[in-house]
Amino acid sequence: MGTAGFDYAITRTLDAPVEKVWDAWTDSAVYGKWASAEDVSLDVRPGGAWSSVMVIPGGARVPLTGVYTEVVPNERLVMGMDVPGGGDQVLMTMELAADGDRTKITLSQRFDGAEERDQAEQGSTMLLDGLAGYLATA
């Protein structure tokens, strides 16, 4: 992975306890409900594989795959995502911190270029919007 400083971190406080937020990210049945994903398979352990088909606005389906590199229940999840056409996995880190009955969540990634970073940041913002909406009704 390059050392270029094209990275981002988005932090948001969610109105749900840490355990509920963790389950939303790690339970296949729950993940699909908020992440606009189908055919979700999550083997949440270091070295475990994950896959899903992301349904993007307009109805296009994008298959995604990767491997978990770090799993600390209710605290930290580091997921690698396979890049179409090969190359190193792109890592995304999800960190959780309890804030009373609420949860502070931070998503972060690093890229070699600004364009990839901007696209991923937009995607993560959409994910967090979906997650917040789901937690508000769950």
Secondary structure, 3 states (H helix, E strand, C coil): CCCCCEEEEEEEEECCCHHHHHHHHHCHHHHHHHCCEEEEEECCCCCCEEEEEEECCCCCEEEEEEEEEEEECCCEEEEEECCCCCCCCEEEEEEEEEECCEEEEEEEEEECCHHHHHHHHHHHHHHHHHHHHHHHHC
